[in-house]
Amino acid sequence: MGGSANGATDLSSEMEVDAFRRLFPLRFHERHLLESVRPDARSLGKARETSLALGAVASADGSALAKIGCTTMLAAIKMEVMTPAKETPDEGCVAIDFHMPPICSPIVRPGRPAEAAPVVSKQLSDTIISSGMIDLKELSLVSGKAAWMAYLDIYCLDADGSLFDAALLAAAAAFSHLQIPVVSLNDDGRIVVVSKEKEGEKPKNKPVNEEKRKLKLRSIPFALTCILHKNYILADPTAEEESIMETLITIVLDSSCQLVSLYKPGGPALAYESVVQDCIALSRQRVKELQKILNEAILDMEVD
């Protein structure tokens, strides 16, 4: 009898907490902040558990699946031969597209593009190009005549906060996994991609590159988004935290912990210099974690 009474009390208490959370979300989170803990039991400066799997899409030239907490991103790269621009005859190109299908979040409606998608897409393009991670000259095939266009598509499968952080991690991992296809000159002197079935055969025409090759990545960028609320800094926010406490700041550092970019899209809280320095310090710790996770994923792929 006593056991069932205790069970009913616990259930009633859980329902009250859940109701309070839904009715007064900000007060609910602020009560946790007073204890320097978050509803998911993380400390304020701790990021969620992160995982990476390379080679998630067999038909792509490079791919990766990245998870930060529940936020899940699938990145895939397809390489195509193009004619380089006259201004940059010895350089290839990277085109980035970020997709948010309706399955990723209840706030994304079928038939309507998600508001966040073009913003994240632009952020990714700016970051990947400005970081110098990819030497576009490495994508050149024949000066002024042929170069690689790398089409990077990132699909958000679950949008539970820190979308840019997870998308950038998936992009960096996909480029780490990328294998540039074998190409040869055909009878007309044009560059053609050698199909997978013919890769092992002796080519009829002279190959431009003898075998698939990896892209040499230089300084890989990693991101950490933080929420600024009163005197608190919360690293790697969930979607719920982002919707309640609206001031976000995203720090991007490269693998040498050099600042690549700082992004603060408005919000009521001011980013004082001391606050920015604290966010950068958290980002430095996060870069070490993410670099280790990426290196382990690459090693796992090589062993397989």
KOLDREN-320557 format. One record per residue (C-alpha): x, y, z; residue number from 1; residue in three letters. Coordinates in steps of 0.02 Angstrom, whole numbers, plus 32768, in hexadecimal, padded with zeros to 4 digits. Example, Ala and Ser with C-alpha at 12.3 -4.5 7.8 and 13.67 -1.06 7.14 Angstrom:
<atoms>
atom u 8267	v 7F1F	w 8186	num 1	residu ALA
atom u 82AC	v 7FCB	w 8165	num 2	residu SER
</atoms>
This chain:
<atoms>
atom u 8000	v 8000	w 8000	num 1	residu MET
atom u 808D	v 8076	w 8033	num 2	residu GLY
atom u 80EC	v 804E	w 7F92	num 3	residu GLY
atom u 8059	v 807A	w 7F22	num 4	residu SER
atom u 803C	v 811C	w 7F84	num 5	residu ALA
atom u 80F2	v 814D	w 7F6C	num 6	residu ASN
atom u 80E7	v 8121	w 7EB3	num 7	residu GLY
atom u 804C	v 818F	w 7E9E	num 8	residu ALA
atom u 80A3	v 821E	w 7EF9	num 9	residu THR
atom u 813D	v 820F	w 7E89	num 10	residu ASP
atom u 80CF	v 820E	w 7DEC	num 11	residu LEU
atom u 806D	v 82A5	w 7E2A	num 12	residu SER
atom u 8111	v 8300	w 7E50	num 13	residu SER
atom u 8154	v 82D9	w 7DA1	num 14	residu GLU
atom u 80B4	v 831A	w 7D51	num 15	residu MET
atom u 80C0	v 83BB	w 7DB7	num 16	residu GLU
atom u 8175	v 83D6	w 7D81	num 17	residu VAL
atom u 8148	v 83B5	w 7CCB	num 18	residu ASP
atom u 80B3	v 842D	w 7CD4	num 19	residu ALA
atom u 8121	v 84B3	w 7D26	num 20	residu PHE
atom u 81A4	v 849B	w 7C9D	num 21	residu ARG
atom u 8123	v 84B4	w 7C13	num 22	residu ARG
atom u 80C8	v 8546	w 7C65	num 23	residu LEU
atom u 8160	v 85A4	w 7CA7	num 24	residu PHE
atom u 81F5	v 8569	w 7C3F	num 25	residu PRO
atom u 8268	v 85FC	w 7C69	num 26	residu LEU
atom u 8249	v 85EF	w 7D25	num 27	residu ARG
atom u 8263	v 8532	w 7D1B	num 28	residu PHE
atom u 830E	v 8548	w 7CC8	num 29	residu HIS
atom u 8341	v 85D7	w 7D3A	num 30	residu GLU
atom u 8320	v 856B	w 7DD3	num 31	residu ARG
atom u 839E	v 84EF	w 7D8D	num 32	residu HIS
atom u 841A	v 857A	w 7D64	num 33	residu LEU
atom u 841B	v 85AE	w 7E1B	num 34	residu LEU
atom u 8461	v 8500	w 7E3F	num 35	residu GLU
atom u 84DD	v 850E	w 7DAC	num 36	residu SER
atom u 848D	v 8479	w 7D57	num 37	residu VAL
atom u 841A	v 8460	w 7CC2	num 38	residu ARG
atom u 837B	v 83F7	w 7CB1	num 39	residu PRO
atom u 83DE	v 836F	w 7C55	num 40	residu ASP
atom u 8459	v 8368	w 7CE9	num 41	residu ALA
atom u 84E8	v 83BC	w 7C8A	num 42	residu ARG
atom u 8554	v 8441	w 7CD9	num 43	residu SER
atom u 8542	v 84EC	w 7C85	num 44	residu LEU
atom u 85E3	v 84E3	w 7C20	num 45	residu GLY
atom u 85D4	v 842C	w 7BEA	num 46	residu LYS
atom u 85A4	v 83F9	w 7B39	num 47	residu ALA
atom u 8536	v 8363	w 7B15	num 48	residu ARG
atom u 857A	v 82B8	w 7AE7	num 49	residu GLU
atom u 85BE	v 82BD	w 7A35	num 50	residu THR
atom u 85DA	v 8232	w 79B6	num 51	residu SER
atom u 8616	v 8224	w 7902	num 52	residu LEU
atom u 8607	v 819C	w 787F	num 53	residu ALA
atom u 8663	v 81AC	w 77D9	num 54	residu LEU
atom u 8628	v 815D	w 7737	num 55	residu GLY
atom u 8570	v 8165	w 7763	num 56	residu ALA
atom u 853A	v 8174	w 76AB	num 57	residu VAL
atom u 8587	v 80F0	w 763A	num 58	residu ALA
atom u 8558	v 814A	w 7597	num 59	residu SER
atom u 85AF	v 81ED	w 75CA	num 60	residu ALA
atom u 8667	v 8217	w 75AF	num 61	residu ASP
atom u 8672	v 824B	w 7666	num 62	residu GLY
atom u 85F2	v 8246	w 76F2	num 63	residu SER
atom u 85DA	v 824C	w 77AE	num 64	residu ALA
atom u 8552	v 8241	w 7832	num 65	residu LEU
atom u 856A	v 82B6	w 78C6	num 66	residu ALA
atom u 8507	v 82B8	w 7968	num 67	residu LYS
atom u 850F	v 8338	w 79F4	num 68	residu ILE
atom u 8491	v 82FE	w 7A74	num 69	residu GLY
atom u 83F4	v 82E1	w 7A0E	num 70	residu CYS
atom u 8426	v 835C	w 7985	num 71	residu THR
atom u 8452	v 82F1	w 78EE	num 72	residu THR
atom u 84A2	v 8324	w 7849	num 73	residu MET
atom u 84C7	v 82BD	w 77AE	num 74	residu LEU
atom u 8548	v 8309	w 7738	num 75	residu ALA
atom u 856E	v 82C5	w 768A	num 76	residu ALA
atom u 85E5	v 8303	w 7602	num 77	residu ILE
atom u 85D5	v 82E2	w 7548	num 78	residu LYS
atom u 8664	v 8314	w 74D4	num 79	residu MET
atom u 8642	v 8354	w 7423	num 80	residu GLU
atom u 86BB	v 8392	w 739D	num 81	residu VAL
atom u 869E	v 8447	w 7368	num 82	residu MET
atom u 86F4	v 84D0	w 7303	num 83	residu THR
atom u 874B	v 8546	w 737E	num 84	residu PRO
atom u 8725	v 8601	w 737E	num 85	residu ALA
atom u 8798	v 866E	w 7314	num 86	residu LYS
atom u 87CC	v 86D1	w 73AF	num 87	residu GLU
atom u 8803	v 8632	w 7409	num 88	residu THR
atom u 883E	v 85B8	w 7382	num 89	residu PRO
atom u 889F	v 854D	w 73FF	num 90	residu ASP
atom u 8817	v 853A	w 7482	num 91	residu GLU
atom u 8781	v 84CB	w 749C	num 92	residu GLY
atom u 86E2	v 84F8	w 74FB	num 93	residu CYS
atom u 867B	v 84C3	w 7592	num 94	residu VAL
atom u 85BD	v 84D6	w 7592	num 95	residu ALA
atom u 8564	v 84BD	w 7638	num 96	residu ILE
atom u 84AB	v 84A0	w 7656	num 97	residu ASP
atom u 8457	v 8485	w 76FF	num 98	residu PHE
atom u 83AF	v 842D	w 7704	num 99	residu HIS
atom u 832D	v 8427	w 778F	num 100	residu MET
atom u 82A4	v 83AA	w 775E	num 101	residu PRO
atom u 8202	v 83A6	w 77C5	num 102	residu PRO
atom u 823B	v 8309	w 7821	num 103	residu ILE
atom u 82C2	v 836C	w 787D	num 104	residu CYS
atom u 8250	v 83D8	w 78E9	num 105	residu SER
atom u 8198	v 83F8	w 7910	num 106	residu PRO
atom u 81B1	v 84B0	w 78E2	num 107	residu ILE
atom u 81E4	v 8484	w 782F	num 108	residu VAL
atom u 8147	v 8473	w 77C3	num 109	residu ARG
atom u 8138	v 840F	w 7721	num 110	residu PRO
atom u 813F	v 847E	w 7688	num 111	residu GLY
atom u 818C	v 8510	w 76E7	num 112	residu ARG
atom u 8248	v 852B	w 76EC	num 113	residu PRO
atom u 828D	v 8534	w 779E	num 114	residu ALA
atom u 82C5	v 85E5	w 77CC	num 115	residu GLU
atom u 8368	v 85A6	w 7818	num 116	residu ALA
atom u 83A0	v 8544	w 777D	num 117	residu ALA
atom u 83E4	v 85D4	w 7710	num 118	residu PRO
atom u 8434	v 8626	w 77A9	num 119	residu VAL
atom u 8493	v 8587	w 77D9	num 120	residu VAL
atom u 84BF	v 8568	w 7721	num 121	residu SER
atom u 850E	v 8615	w 7711	num 122	residu LYS
atom u 856A	v 8601	w 77B8	num 123	residu GLN
atom u 85B1	v 855A	w 777E	num 124	residu LEU
atom u 85ED	v 85A1	w 76D6	num 125	residu SER
atom u 863E	v 8638	w 7728	num 126	residu ASP
atom u 8693	v 85CE	w 77AF	num 127	residu THR
atom u 86D6	v 8544	w 773E	num 128	residu ILE
atom u 871C	v 85BF	w 76BF	num 129	residu ILE
atom u 8763	v 863F	w 773C	num 130	residu SER
atom u 87B2	v 85B9	w 77AB	num 131	residu SER
atom u 8824	v 8581	w 771E	num 132	residu GLY
atom u 87F9	v 84CB	w 7743	num 133	residu MET
atom u 87F5	v 84A3	w 7689	num 134	residu ILE
atom u 887A	v 84DB	w 760D	num 135	residu ASP
atom u 8810	v 84F8	w 7571	num 136	residu LEU
atom u 88AC	v 84E1	w 7506	num 137	residu LYS
atom u 88AB	v 842A	w 753A	num 138	residu GLU
atom u 8807	v 8419	w 74DC	num 139	residu LEU
atom u 8856	v 844E	w 7436	num 140	residu SER
atom u 8869	v 83CA	w 73AE	num 141	residu LEU
atom u 88A4	v 8425	w 7310	num 142	residu VAL
atom u 88C9	v 84DE	w 7320	num 143	residu SER
atom u 8840	v 8548	w 72D2	num 144	residu GLY
atom u 87E7	v 84AE	w 728D	num 145	residu LYS
atom u 87AD	v 843A	w 7318	num 146	residu ALA
atom u 879A	v 843C	w 73D4	num 147	residu ALA
atom u 8732	v 83E7	w 745A	num 148	residu TRP
atom u 8690	v 842C	w 749E	num 149	residu MET
atom u 866D	v 83E2	w 754A	num 150	residu ALA
atom u 85B2	v 83E2	w 756E	num 151	residu TYR
atom u 8599	v 83D3	w 762A	num 152	residu LEU
atom u 84E7	v 83B0	w 7664	num 153	residu ASP
atom u 84C0	v 83AC	w 771D	num 154	residu ILE
atom u 841A	v 8366	w 7759	num 155	residu TYR
atom u 83DA	v 838D	w 7807	num 156	residu CYS
atom u 8384	v 82EF	w 7844	num 157	residu LEU
atom u 8361	v 832D	w 78F5	num 158	residu ASP
atom u 8367	v 83E7	w 7924	num 159	residu ALA
atom u 8381	v 83EC	w 79E0	num 160	residu ASP
atom u 83EE	v 8489	w 79EE	num 161	residu GLY
atom u 84A0	v 84BB	w 79BA	num 162	residu SER
atom u 8478	v 8496	w 7904	num 163	residu LEU
atom u 850E	v 84F3	w 78BD	num 164	residu PHE
atom u 8588	v 849A	w 7933	num 165	residu ASP
atom u 8549	v 83EE	w 78FD	num 166	residu ALA
atom u 853F	v 841E	w 7844	num 167	residu ALA
atom u 85F3	v 845F	w 7844	num 168	residu LEU
atom u 8630	v 83C1	w 789B	num 169	residu LEU
atom u 85D6	v 8354	w 781B	num 170	residu ALA
atom u 861F	v 83BC	w 778C	num 171	residu ALA
atom u 86D2	v 83B1	w 77CF	num 172	residu ALA
atom u 86BE	v 82F5	w 77E9	num 173	residu ALA
atom u 8677	v 82DC	w 7739	num 174	residu ALA
atom u 870D	v 8338	w 76ED	num 175	residu PHE
atom u 8781	v 82CE	w 7759	num 176	residu SER
atom u 872F	v 8233	w 770F	num 177	residu HIS
atom u 872B	v 8276	w 765C	num 178	residu LEU
atom u 8783	v 8212	w 75D4	num 179	residu GLN
atom u 879A	v 8272	w 7532	num 180	residu ILE
atom u 8768	v 8201	w 749F	num 181	residu PRO
atom u 87DB	v 81C5	w 7415	num 182	residu VAL
atom u 87CB	v 8229	w 7373	num 183	residu VAL
atom u 8817	v 8217	w 72C5	num 184	residu SER
atom u 881D	v 8271	w 721E	num 185	residu LEU
atom u 87A6	v 822C	w 719A	num 186	residu ASN
atom u 87C4	v 8229	w 70DD	num 187	residu ASP
atom u 8783	v 82DC	w 70CD	num 188	residu ASP
atom u 87FF	v 8319	w 714F	num 189	residu GLY
atom u 8778	v 8332	w 71D2	num 190	residu ARG
atom u 8783	v 82FD	w 7288	num 191	residu ILE
atom u 8711	v 826D	w 72B7	num 192	residu VAL
atom u 86F7	v 8214	w 735D	num 193	residu VAL
atom u 872B	v 815D	w 735A	num 194	residu VAL
atom u 8698	v 80F3	w 7396	num 195	residu SER
atom u 86AE	v 8083	w 742E	num 196	residu LYS
atom u 869E	v 7FE6	w 73C3	num 197	residu GLU
atom u 8733	v 801C	w 7357	num 198	residu LYS
atom u 87A5	v 805C	w 73E2	num 199	residu GLU
atom u 8808	v 7FB8	w 73EC	num 200	residu GLY
atom u 8819	v 7FA6	w 732F	num 201	residu GLU
atom u 88A7	v 7FEE	w 72C8	num 202	residu LYS
atom u 8864	v 8094	w 7286	num 203	residu PRO
atom u 884E	v 80A8	w 71CA	num 204	residu LYS
atom u 887C	v 8161	w 71D9	num 205	residu ASN
atom u 8901	v 81B4	w 7243	num 206	residu LYS
atom u 88C3	v 81CD	w 72F6	num 207	residu PRO
atom u 88D4	v 827B	w 7340	num 208	residu VAL
atom u 88E3	v 822F	w 73ED	num 209	residu ASN
atom u 8917	v 8178	w 73FC	num 210	residu GLU
atom u 88AE	v 814F	w 7495	num 211	residu GLU
atom u 8831	v 8199	w 750E	num 212	residu LYS
atom u 8882	v 8218	w 7581	num 213	residu ARG
atom u 8858	v 826D	w 7625	num 214	residu LYS
atom u 8846	v 8328	w 7635	num 215	residu LEU
atom u 88CB	v 8378	w 76A3	num 216	residu LYS
atom u 886F	v 83DC	w 7727	num 217	residu LEU
atom u 88CC	v 8468	w 777D	num 218	residu ARG
atom u 8880	v 84BF	w 7814	num 219	residu SER
atom u 87D9	v 846A	w 7839	num 220	residu ILE
atom u 8757	v 84DF	w 7887	num 221	residu PRO
atom u 86ED	v 84AB	w 791C	num 222	residu PHE
atom u 865C	v 850C	w 7969	num 223	residu ALA
atom u 860E	v 8522	w 7A14	num 224	residu LEU
atom u 856B	v 857E	w 7A2D	num 225	residu THR
atom u 8547	v 85C8	w 7AD8	num 226	residu CYS
atom u 84AE	v 861A	w 7B25	num 227	residu ILE
atom u 84C5	v 86BB	w 7B87	num 228	residu LEU
atom u 8441	v 86D2	w 7C0E	num 229	residu HIS
atom u 8458	v 874F	w 7C9B	num 230	residu LYS
atom u 8502	v 8720	w 7CE6	num 231	residu ASN
atom u 84FE	v 866F	w 7CA2	num 232	residu TYR
atom u 8553	v 861F	w 7C0B	num 233	residu ILE
atom u 8507	v 857B	w 7BCE	num 234	residu LEU
atom u 856E	v 8516	w 7B51	num 235	residu ALA
atom u 851D	v 84AF	w 7AC7	num 236	residu ASP
atom u 8465	v 84DC	w 7AE6	num 237	residu PRO
atom u 83D2	v 846B	w 7ABD	num 238	residu THR
atom u 8343	v 84A9	w 7A50	num 239	residu ALA
atom u 82DC	v 84C7	w 7AED	num 240	residu GLU
atom u 8365	v 8532	w 7B3B	num 241	residu GLU
atom u 837B	v 8594	w 7A98	num 242	residu GLU
atom u 82C0	v 85BA	w 7A8F	num 243	residu SER
atom u 82B8	v 85FA	w 7B43	num 244	residu ILE
atom u 835D	v 8657	w 7B58	num 245	residu MET
atom u 8373	v 86B2	w 7AB4	num 246	residu GLU
atom u 8424	v 86FA	w 7AB6	num 247	residu THR
atom u 849A	v 8687	w 7A57	num 248	residu LEU
atom u 8553	v 8699	w 7A2F	num 249	residu ILE
atom u 85B2	v 8620	w 79BF	num 250	residu THR
atom u 8670	v 8615	w 79C7	num 251	residu ILE
atom u 86CF	v 85BE	w 793B	num 252	residu VAL
atom u 8784	v 858D	w 795C	num 253	residu LEU
atom u 87F7	v 8529	w 78EC	num 254	residu ASP
atom u 8859	v 848F	w 7923	num 255	residu SER
atom u 88E5	v 8502	w 7960	num 256	residu SER
atom u 8865	v 855F	w 79CE	num 257	residu CYS
atom u 8874	v 85FC	w 7963	num 258	residu GLN
atom u 87D4	v 8663	w 7956	num 259	residu LEU
atom u 877F	v 864D	w 78AC	num 260	residu VAL
atom u 86DB	v 86A7	w 78CE	num 261	residu SER
atom u 8665	v 86E6	w 7954	num 262	residu LEU
atom u 85AB	v 86EC	w 792E	num 263	residu TYR
atom u 8529	v 8741	w 799D	num 264	residu LYS
atom u 847E	v 8754	w 7949	num 265	residu PRO
atom u 8433	v 87D9	w 79BD	num 266	residu GLY
atom u 83DE	v 87AE	w 7A61	num 267	residu GLY
atom u 83C1	v 8816	w 7AFF	num 268	residu PRO
atom u 8462	v 87E5	w 7B5B	num 269	residu ALA
atom u 8500	v 8849	w 7B38	num 270	residu LEU
atom u 85A0	v 87EC	w 7B0C	num 271	residu ALA
atom u 8621	v 8846	w 7B77	num 272	residu TYR
atom u 86D8	v 8822	w 7B56	num 273	residu GLU
atom u 86E7	v 87B7	w 7BF4	num 274	residu SER
atom u 864F	v 8751	w 7BBD	num 275	residu VAL
atom u 8698	v 8736	w 7B0F	num 276	residu VAL
atom u 873E	v 8700	w 7B5D	num 277	residu GLN
atom u 86E1	v 8682	w 7BCA	num 278	residu ASP
atom u 8687	v 863D	w 7B2F	num 279	residu CYS
atom u 872D	v 862F	w 7AD3	num 280	residu ILE
atom u 8778	v 85D1	w 7B67	num 281	residu ALA
atom u 86E6	v 8554	w 7B61	num 282	residu LEU
atom u 86FF	v 8547	w 7AA4	num 283	residu SER
atom u 87B7	v 851A	w 7ABA	num 284	residu ARG
atom u 8787	v 8487	w 7B29	num 285	residu GLN
atom u 8702	v 8454	w 7AAB	num 286	residu ARG
atom u 877D	v 8459	w 7A19	num 287	residu VAL
atom u 87EC	v 83DA	w 7A72	num 288	residu LYS
atom u 8756	v 8367	w 7A8F	num 289	residu GLU
atom u 8719	v 8374	w 79DA	num 290	residu LEU
atom u 87C7	v 835E	w 7990	num 291	residu GLN
atom u 87DA	v 82BE	w 79F5	num 292	residu LYS
atom u 872E	v 827E	w 79BE	num 293	residu ILE
atom u 8758	v 82A3	w 7907	num 294	residu LEU
atom u 8803	v 8250	w 7911	num 295	residu ASN
atom u 87B6	v 81B4	w 7961	num 296	residu GLU
atom u 8730	v 81AC	w 78D9	num 297	residu ALA
atom u 87B7	v 81B8	w 7851	num 298	residu ILE
atom u 881C	v 812E	w 78A6	num 299	residu LEU
atom u 8782	v 80BF	w 78B5	num 300	residu ASP
atom u 8761	v 80D7	w 77FB	num 301	residu MET
atom u 8815	v 80A8	w 77CD	num 302	residu GLU
atom u 880D	v 800B	w 7839	num 303	residu VAL
atom u 8769	v 7FD5	w 77E7	num 304	residu ASP
</atoms>
